[in-house]
């Protein structure tokens, strides 16, 4: 596995607006996962997108993957105050025994009511 | 909901003391991971079990750290002679396949 780099580091928006955060990685992947972490809590798995997929939806979440640019984006539509959290991406490359996740510093999203 | 559970949720200890954390993974998951997270950073991998076998240990896991997973069920992470630098959130995750990992709520350790 390899580390994903999230961008921006911090994002502040008003409730109801859309939030977009990006993830870049360096080598080929089998899948890429997005996680959310509320302050002081564990991580919650949001979406897994496979390398042969270009877009995936889950409720208000839309994830895109561009393997040619080695990047992914997470869009949260119609944001709510409860979406305030840190968001992490984790690119995964199979082949090792572990498939451990390597996280960057994440994007800290603040949704103002 | 039988998600990943961790115990205790918070631990305050004095420098030099030993501490032990427990993780109960989702019952059918054969893969179990420990991560450590400090403020403002993403989680960092510590160690990995497949069933009862510990297959990988990070260089972050000094000889003061030991982890076990007897019988491939719950896991324990022990830190001996704690130091202030050990203060962090310790996260456990489990998975069935090399896909999504399910995280527990974490154990927050404060070493005074």
Interface residues (C-beta under 8 A of the other chain):
Chain A: X31 X33 X35 X40 X41 X42 X43 X44 X45 X48 X88 X92 X94 X97 X98 X99 X100 X101 X102 X103 X104 X105 X106
Chain B: X4 X6 X31 X33 X35 X40 X41 X42 X43 X44 X45 X48 X50 X55 X56 X89 X91 X93 X95 X98 X99 X100 X101 X102 X103 X104 X105 X106 X108
